[in-house]
Amino acid sequence: MPYGSRLSTVMTRRLGRACVYTPSARLALYLALRHWCRPGARVLMSPVNDDVILFVVLAAGLRPVQAPVSVWDGNIDPAAVPEETWRNVDAVLTTNLYGIPDRVVELRRRCDQLGIPLFEDAAHAIGTHVDGRPVGTFGRAAAFSLSKHVAAAAGGFLAVEDARTRRELEELRDELLTPGGLRNDLATTLRPLARSAVRGLHLVRPVWRTLQRLGMLERDDFRMDLHASRLARCATRAPSLTAYEPWIRVDLHGFRSRHGALVRGQLELRVARLDEDLTRRRTGTSLLSGTALASPAVLRDRPPGDAPPPLFRVPLLVQDRNALVDLLVRHGVVTGYLYDPPLDDYAGAEFVEPSPDPRAARWFAAHVLPADPLLARRSTKALTKERAAPARPPLACLDGRALPV
């Protein structure tokens, strides 16, 4: 029986696509890029993205091409991508940032015209739909993360179009997995339980401050240290997951460790509660989207009265965002998943092809406050107490585009 087959079967039923189980979404994405892209291929992607994803693309031996994005959600704006760029990319990678879907219908159409693959990063969007179809069913392949929506601190999937491709990717996955062990499995199993205990005992603020003082957080800021000279030397070894592992493993050291029965059993229990989790996220998204701080993209393309999507985070657009991040810790709210500065500003032209128009990405990255819908009431109360003020982009970032509807 293939490794993780029980978990992959559950996801296959949910999506209607063949799924490969992986220890993480980042390994799932690496599998897709290695399978379909030749070394040196150019991949169009949003610069408002996790730096880990940048390093996954580099590890696959590919050139990240930064796209113009929507100022309202940080996802690729297909209409703003120059035709010259479209003619010179070999693949497109979506973000579905915070669970708000990319414009996948348009992106799929362009990819079909060009004869290039569309890859969906669906780590934030396991419950998001577009035109009645789940995100993750529009591209050649889609990477999902269980460490997000079911708070498992491990586990992922790669959804593909057919069973034959799944078998080929399972073989590549097995080559890349590293041995696990009982100690690693226990740590992986206990981590989400400890996190829940900290939140339940209202210890978020003291624990977070202690971790900061002791230097136990792997990121001192929103981005990890680039270590440019070391990173440049790795290019001679790409494609190589091992060469880039010091960057790819940040925040998830077991991203390629083979999980034992203990971890997989815990994941099965958590996946069984996925629909309950999504229902709670819809409720929280509805509350947060009704505030003056919410990006109008949250309810884009949704008829009046239609239920909001079960977002992983609700993008609030606020003034003095960095100050608010610090203030919210006082209320037991730790803000994560901030991708500032954009990847082209963070990595530079040596490692990425910069966006032809970075203004929207810079503004969005500097003003977005990702709010956990599971903590919606606590967050709205804290933001009201701290007098958070909404931010709206300057006209230069809109280029005549209206608010999303």
C-alpha positions as CSV (number, residue, x, y, z in Angstrom):
1,M,0.0,0.0,0.0
2,P,1.5,3.4,-1.0
3,Y,2.7,5.7,1.9
4,G,-0.1,7.8,3.2
5,S,-2.7,6.2,1.0
6,R,-5.6,6.5,3.5
7,L,-5.1,10.2,3.8
8,S,-4.7,10.7,0.1
9,T,-7.9,8.7,-0.5
10,V,-9.9,11.1,1.7
11,M,-8.6,14.1,-0.3
12,T,-9.1,12.4,-3.6
13,R,-12.8,11.9,-2.7
14,R,-13.0,15.6,-1.7
15,L,-11.5,17.1,-4.8
16,G,-12.3,14.5,-7.4
17,R,-8.6,14.4,-8.4
18,A,-5.9,11.9,-7.7
19,C,-3.8,13.0,-4.7
20,V,-0.3,12.2,-3.4
21,Y,0.3,12.5,0.3
22,T,3.4,14.5,1.4
23,P,4.8,15.6,4.7
24,S,4.3,19.2,3.7
25,A,2.8,21.5,1.0
26,R,6.3,22.8,0.2
27,L,7.5,19.3,-0.7
28,A,4.3,18.8,-2.7
29,L,5.0,22.0,-4.7
30,Y,8.7,20.9,-5.3
31,L,7.4,17.6,-6.7
32,A,5.2,19.4,-9.2
33,L,7.9,21.8,-10.3
34,R,10.5,19.1,-10.8
35,H,8.1,16.8,-12.7
36,W,6.8,19.4,-15.2
37,C,9.5,22.1,-15.5
38,R,12.9,21.7,-17.0
39,P,15.8,23.4,-15.2
40,G,16.0,27.1,-16.1
41,A,12.3,27.4,-16.8
42,R,10.7,30.8,-15.9
43,V,7.8,30.7,-13.4
44,L,5.4,33.6,-13.1
45,M,4.3,34.1,-9.5
46,S,3.1,36.7,-7.0
47,P,5.8,38.6,-5.1
48,V,3.4,38.7,-2.1
49,N,4.2,35.2,-1.0
50,D,6.0,33.2,1.6
51,D,9.8,33.3,1.2
52,V,9.8,29.5,1.6
53,I,8.0,29.2,-1.7
54,L,10.7,31.4,-3.4
55,F,13.3,28.9,-2.2
56,V,11.3,25.9,-3.3
57,V,11.2,27.4,-6.8
58,L,14.9,28.1,-6.7
59,A,15.6,24.6,-5.4
60,A,13.8,23.2,-8.5
61,G,16.3,25.0,-10.6
62,L,13.8,27.6,-11.9
63,R,13.7,31.4,-12.4
64,P,11.0,33.1,-10.4
65,V,9.3,35.9,-12.4
66,Q,7.4,38.4,-10.2
67,A,4.0,39.4,-11.5
68,P,2.0,42.6,-11.0
69,V,-0.7,41.9,-8.4
70,S,-4.1,43.2,-7.4
71,V,-3.7,45.9,-4.7
72,W,-6.8,44.4,-2.9
73,D,-5.6,40.8,-2.4
74,G,-1.9,40.4,-3.5
75,N,-2.7,37.7,-6.1
76,I,-1.6,37.9,-9.7
77,D,-3.4,40.5,-11.9
78,P,-3.4,38.7,-15.3
79,A,-4.5,41.9,-17.1
80,A,-1.5,43.8,-15.8
81,V,1.1,41.2,-16.9
82,P,2.8,42.6,-20.0
83,E,2.4,40.5,-23.2
84,E,6.2,40.2,-23.5
85,T,6.2,38.6,-20.1
86,W,3.4,36.1,-21.0
87,R,5.4,35.1,-24.1
88,N,8.5,34.4,-22.1
89,V,7.3,32.4,-19.1
90,D,7.2,28.6,-19.0
91,A,4.7,28.1,-16.1
92,V,2.4,30.0,-13.7
93,L,2.1,29.5,-10.0
94,T,-0.9,30.9,-8.1
95,T,-1.0,31.9,-4.4
96,N,-4.7,32.0,-3.4
97,L,-3.4,34.3,-0.7
98,Y,-5.2,33.8,2.6
99,G,-7.8,31.7,0.8
100,I,-8.9,34.4,-1.6
101,P,-8.8,32.7,-5.0
102,D,-6.5,33.8,-7.8
103,R,-8.2,34.6,-11.1
104,V,-7.8,31.0,-12.1
105,V,-10.2,31.0,-15.0
106,E,-8.3,33.7,-16.7
107,L,-4.9,32.2,-15.7
108,R,-5.9,28.8,-17.0
109,R,-7.1,30.3,-20.3
110,R,-3.8,32.1,-20.8
111,C,-1.8,29.0,-19.9
112,D,-3.8,26.9,-22.3
113,Q,-3.2,29.5,-25.1
114,L,0.6,29.4,-24.4
115,G,0.8,25.6,-23.8
116,I,2.3,26.0,-20.4
117,P,1.3,24.4,-17.0
118,L,-0.7,26.2,-14.3
119,F,0.3,25.2,-10.8
120,E,-2.0,26.1,-7.8
121,D,-0.6,26.8,-4.4
122,A,-3.7,26.0,-2.5
123,A,-2.2,25.9,1.0
124,H,-4.4,28.7,2.2
125,A,-7.5,27.7,0.1
126,I,-8.5,24.1,1.0
127,G,-12.2,25.1,1.2
128,T,-12.3,27.9,-1.4
129,H,-14.4,27.5,-4.6
130,V,-14.5,29.3,-7.9
131,D,-17.5,28.9,-10.2
132,G,-18.6,26.0,-8.2
133,R,-15.3,24.2,-8.5
134,P,-12.8,23.7,-5.6
135,V,-9.5,25.6,-5.9
136,G,-7.0,23.0,-6.8
137,T,-8.9,21.6,-9.7
138,F,-8.0,24.2,-12.3
139,G,-4.3,23.6,-12.8
140,R,-2.0,20.8,-13.9
141,A,-1.3,20.2,-10.2
142,A,-2.2,21.8,-6.8
143,A,-0.3,21.7,-3.5
144,F,-2.4,21.7,-0.2
145,S,-1.4,22.0,3.4
146,L,-2.9,20.3,6.4
147,S,-0.9,22.4,8.8
148,K,-3.1,25.4,8.0
149,H,-6.8,24.6,8.1
150,V,-6.8,21.7,10.5
151,A,-3.8,23.0,12.6
152,A,-1.9,19.8,12.3
153,A,1.6,21.2,12.1
154,A,2.4,18.7,9.4
155,G,1.0,17.0,6.2
156,G,0.2,18.0,2.7
157,F,-1.1,16.8,-0.7
158,L,-0.4,17.2,-4.3
159,A,-3.5,16.9,-6.4
160,V,-3.0,15.9,-10.0
161,E,-5.1,15.1,-13.1
162,D,-4.7,11.3,-13.4
163,A,-3.7,8.2,-11.5
164,R,-0.7,7.5,-13.7
165,T,0.9,10.9,-12.9
166,R,0.1,10.2,-9.3
167,R,2.2,7.0,-9.3
168,E,5.1,8.8,-11.0
169,L,5.0,11.5,-8.4
170,E,4.8,9.0,-5.5
171,E,8.0,7.4,-6.8
172,L,9.8,10.8,-6.8
173,R,8.4,11.7,-3.4
174,D,9.7,8.4,-1.9
175,E,13.2,9.3,-3.3
176,L,13.1,12.6,-1.5
177,L,11.8,11.6,1.9
178,T,14.2,11.4,4.8
179,P,13.8,8.8,7.6
180,G,11.5,9.8,10.5
181,G,11.5,8.2,13.9
182,L,9.5,8.0,17.1
183,R,11.0,11.2,18.5
184,N,10.2,13.2,15.5
185,D,6.7,11.8,15.4
186,L,6.1,12.6,19.0
187,A,7.3,16.2,18.5
188,T,5.0,16.6,15.4
189,T,2.0,15.2,17.3
190,L,2.5,17.2,20.4
191,R,3.2,20.6,18.8
192,P,-0.4,21.4,17.8
193,L,-1.7,20.2,21.2
194,A,0.8,22.5,23.0
195,R,-0.3,25.4,20.8
196,S,-3.9,24.8,21.7
197,A,-3.1,24.6,25.4
198,V,-1.2,27.9,25.3
199,R,-4.2,29.6,23.6
200,G,-6.7,27.9,26.0
201,L,-4.8,29.0,29.1
202,H,-4.5,32.6,27.8
203,L,-0.7,32.4,27.7
204,V,-0.2,33.6,24.2
205,R,1.3,37.0,25.2
206,P,3.9,35.7,27.8
207,V,4.9,32.7,25.7
208,W,5.4,34.8,22.5
209,R,7.4,37.5,24.3
210,T,9.6,34.9,25.9
211,L,10.3,33.2,22.6
212,Q,11.3,36.6,21.2
213,R,13.6,37.4,24.1
214,L,15.3,34.1,24.0
215,G,15.8,34.3,20.2
216,M,13.9,31.1,19.6
217,L,12.0,32.3,16.6
218,E,13.6,31.5,13.3
219,R,12.5,34.8,11.8
220,D,13.5,38.1,13.5
221,D,11.2,39.9,11.1
222,F,8.5,39.0,8.6
223,R,11.2,37.5,6.3
224,M,14.0,35.1,7.1
225,D,17.6,36.2,6.5
226,L,18.4,35.8,2.8
227,H,22.2,34.9,3.3
228,A,22.7,36.0,-0.3
229,S,26.3,34.8,-0.7
230,R,25.4,31.3,0.5
231,L,22.2,31.3,-1.6
232,A,24.2,32.2,-4.8
233,R,26.5,29.3,-4.3
234,C,23.6,26.9,-4.2
235,A,22.6,27.8,-7.8
236,T,25.5,25.7,-9.1
237,R,23.8,22.6,-7.5
238,A,20.2,23.3,-8.5
239,P,18.0,21.5,-9.0
240,S,18.6,20.2,-5.4
241,L,16.3,20.1,-2.5
242,T,19.2,19.3,-0.2
243,A,21.2,22.4,-1.2
244,Y,18.3,24.7,-0.4
245,E,17.2,22.9,2.7
246,P,18.5,25.5,5.2
247,W,15.9,27.9,3.8
248,I,13.1,25.5,2.9
249,R,13.0,23.9,6.4
250,V,12.5,27.2,8.3
251,D,9.4,26.9,10.6
252,L,8.9,23.3,9.5
253,H,12.1,21.2,10.0
254,G,10.3,18.0,9.2
255,F,9.0,19.2,5.8
256,R,10.4,16.0,4.1
257,S,10.5,13.6,7.0
258,R,8.6,10.3,6.6
259,H,5.7,10.3,9.0
260,G,5.0,7.2,11.0
261,A,1.6,5.8,12.0
262,L,1.3,8.1,15.0
263,V,1.4,11.3,12.9
264,R,-0.7,9.9,10.1
265,G,-3.3,8.7,12.6
266,Q,-3.5,12.2,14.2
267,L,-3.9,13.7,10.8
268,E,-6.7,11.4,9.9
269,L,-8.6,12.5,13.0
270,R,-8.0,16.2,12.2
271,V,-9.0,15.8,8.5
272,A,-12.3,14.2,9.7
273,R,-13.1,17.5,11.4
274,L,-12.2,19.6,8.3
275,D,-15.8,20.6,7.5
276,E,-16.4,21.7,11.0
277,D,-13.2,23.9,10.8
278,L,-14.4,25.4,7.5
279,T,-17.8,26.2,9.0
280,R,-16.2,28.1,11.9
281,R,-14.0,29.9,9.4
282,R,-17.0,31.0,7.4
283,T,-18.6,32.5,10.5
284,G,-15.4,34.3,11.4
285,T,-14.9,35.5,7.9
286,S,-18.4,36.9,7.8
287,L,-17.8,38.9,11.0
288,L,-14.5,40.3,9.9
289,S,-15.6,41.1,6.4
290,G,-18.4,43.3,7.8
291,T,-15.8,45.7,9.4
292,A,-14.5,48.8,7.7
293,L,-11.0,47.3,7.8
294,A,-11.7,44.4,5.5
295,S,-10.4,44.3,1.9
296,P,-13.3,44.4,-0.5
297,A,-11.7,41.4,-2.3
298,V,-13.1,39.2,0.5
299,L,-16.6,39.2,-1.0
300,R,-15.6,39.8,-4.6
301,D,-17.8,38.0,-7.2
302,R,-20.3,36.9,-4.5
303,P,-24.0,37.6,-4.8
304,P,-25.6,39.5,-1.9
305,G,-26.5,37.1,0.9
306,D,-24.1,34.4,-0.4
307,A,-22.0,32.8,2.4
308,P,-18.4,34.1,2.5
309,P,-15.6,31.7,1.8
310,P,-13.9,29.9,4.7
311,L,-10.7,32.0,4.6
312,F,-7.5,30.9,6.2
313,R,-6.9,34.6,7.1
314,V,-9.1,37.6,6.4
315,P,-7.0,40.5,4.8
316,L,-7.6,43.7,6.7
317,L,-6.1,46.8,5.2
318,V,-4.9,49.1,8.0
319,Q,-2.8,52.1,8.7
320,D,0.3,51.7,10.9
321,R,0.2,47.9,10.4
322,N,3.5,47.1,12.1
323,A,2.5,49.0,15.2
324,L,-0.8,47.2,15.3
325,V,1.0,43.8,15.1
326,D,2.9,44.6,18.3
327,L,-0.2,46.0,20.0
328,L,-2.3,42.9,19.3
329,V,0.1,40.7,21.2
330,R,-1.2,42.4,24.3
331,H,-4.6,41.0,23.5
332,G,-3.3,37.5,22.9
333,V,-3.4,37.8,19.1
334,V,-0.2,36.9,17.3
335,T,-0.2,38.0,13.6
336,G,1.5,35.6,11.2
337,Y,1.7,35.1,7.4
338,L,2.9,38.6,6.7
339,Y,4.9,38.7,3.4
340,D,6.6,42.0,3.5
341,P,8.6,43.2,1.6
342,P,7.6,41.7,-1.7
343,L,9.9,39.0,-3.0
344,D,11.6,41.2,-5.6
345,D,12.5,43.8,-3.0
346,Y,13.5,41.0,-0.6
347,A,15.7,38.9,-2.9
348,G,16.7,41.3,-5.6
349,A,17.4,40.8,-9.3
350,E,20.1,38.2,-8.7
351,F,17.5,35.7,-7.6
352,V,14.2,36.8,-9.1
353,E,13.0,38.8,-12.2
354,P,11.5,41.9,-10.6
355,S,7.9,42.9,-11.3
356,P,7.4,45.4,-14.1
357,D,5.1,47.4,-11.7
358,P,5.8,46.7,-8.0
359,R,3.6,49.5,-6.6
360,A,0.5,47.5,-5.8
361,A,2.5,44.6,-4.2
362,R,4.5,47.1,-2.0
363,W,1.4,48.9,-0.8
364,F,-0.6,45.7,-0.1
365,A,2.3,44.0,1.7
366,A,2.9,47.0,3.9
367,H,-0.8,47.5,4.9
368,V,-2.4,44.0,5.1
369,L,-3.1,42.6,8.5
370,P,-4.1,38.9,8.1
371,A,-6.8,38.2,10.8
372,D,-7.5,34.6,11.9
373,P,-11.3,34.1,11.4
374,L,-11.2,31.6,14.3
375,L,-10.3,34.5,16.5
376,A,-12.6,37.0,14.9
377,R,-14.4,38.3,18.0
378,R,-11.2,38.7,20.0
379,S,-9.5,40.4,17.0
380,T,-12.3,42.8,16.3
381,K,-12.5,43.8,20.0
382,A,-8.8,44.3,20.1
383,L,-8.7,46.3,16.9
384,T,-11.5,48.5,18.1
385,K,-9.8,49.1,21.4
386,E,-6.5,50.0,19.6
387,R,-8.4,52.3,17.3
388,A,-7.2,50.7,14.1
389,A,-7.9,52.9,11.1
390,P,-8.6,51.6,7.6
391,A,-6.2,52.2,4.7
392,R,-7.1,52.6,1.1
393,P,-4.5,52.5,-1.7
394,P,-3.4,55.6,-3.5
395,L,-4.7,56.2,-7.0
396,A,-1.3,55.4,-8.5
397,C,-1.7,51.7,-7.4
398,L,-5.2,51.5,-9.0
399,D,-4.3,52.7,-12.5
400,G,-7.9,53.4,-13.1
401,R,-9.2,50.0,-11.8
402,A,-12.4,50.2,-9.8
403,L,-13.0,48.5,-6.5
404,P,-13.6,44.7,-6.9
405,V,-17.2,43.8,-6.9
